[in-house]
């Protein structure tokens, strides 16, 4: 287990580097939310999900929806490192004609749902989960959502739908860094207790440290065993995690300071020179 955790932590560091490097090349992007999600994305793609990069549309695969679509670079990094497309493709982020646009789009290998209009990911997941039930499939649908997204009414309509149909093959992972585009969530639109809110909609709720790889793996394992209702993992995270000048600063939701990003990306690369995880 310790070797597994250490390997996943290395993958997470590599995904952080890739995401920053992509954003530097594109001179555009959303670094803060990529970094808060990196540990969970690493665990999903390199341990948890049943997927096959050689067959991206395998009918029995687990589905993943990045509902907080602005964090696309960390998803693209995971897909490339997993082997869905060549690593060099990452340098085409946001370029005309690229399969890797600012938000995920179906057509890029491994992208199960076009996203970016916040609030829609869970609705799509309900459709996928019901399809699995009707088709007699045992795949699971994972949805990663963000703090600001909790302001969207459609989230709670689909949360109610998932509970009504007892869609226990859906798992929401809430990247709860408590920051959104224009400030702290409590200031912009205070949600109160996030755990109590989801429980009121009939969901099983787990709370974890979203940067503790052992806790992430344990939470995902526990969620798989919950039957009869959907589950949400509320992950306590830090926006900009791993980059000192970004951490807990909402301005880095989409701020571009190219010189600082380039310097930090170069330093990240030096730290990773010992080799990619196996």
C-alpha positions, 0 to 999 in steps of 0.5 A: 500500500505504501508503494502504491500511495507513493506512486500516486503522489508522484503521478500527482506531482507530474500532473501538476507540472504538465498542467502548468506547462500547458498553461504557460505554452498557451498563455491562457488557462485556469491554474488554481483549480487544476492544482487543487484537483491534481491528487484526486485526478491522479488517484482516479486515473492511475488506480481507481477507474476501470478504463482502457486507453486503447479503447476509449469508447469501451462500453464497459468503461467507467465514465468521468465528467469534469464538470468544472471544465475550466480545470481541463489541463489536469484532465488532459495531462492524466489522459496523455500520461495514461496513453490516450494520445501522444504527450506532445499533444499537450502543447497544443492546448487552446490552439486552433484546430487542437483536440485540447480546447479550454474546456473538455470536448467530446472527440478528444480521446478519453473525454466522456462529456463536453463540459464547461457550462457549470452545473450540467455535469451531474445531469449528464451523469444521471443519464449515464447512470440510468443507461448503465442500469437499463443496459445491465452494465456495472460501470460507474460514473465519476463527476468532479465538481467545483465550489462555485458550481454549487451556486447553480440550480441545475446541480440541485435538480440533478442531485434530487434526480440521482437520489430519487432513482437511487443511482448508487453508480454515481460518485460526485467528487467535490473539489472544495477549495472554498474559492471561486472566480471572484472570491470566497464562497461564503462571501459570494453565496454562502452555502452553509454546511455542504455536508448537510446540504447534500444529505438533505438531498438524500445523498451519502456524504464522505469528507476527506482531505483532498491532498492526502492520497491515502485518504483519497484512496480510502474514500473512493473504496468506501464509496464503492461499497455504498448501495441504494443512494448516490455518494458525494465525497467532499474533498477539503482542498487548497486552490493552487496547491503545490505552488506557494504564491498561488495557494488560497488566492482566488485571483489565481483562478485564471490569473496569468503572470507568465514570468512567475508561472514559467519560473515555477514550471522550470523549478517543477521540471528540475524536481521531476528529473529523477524520473516519471512514476512507474 
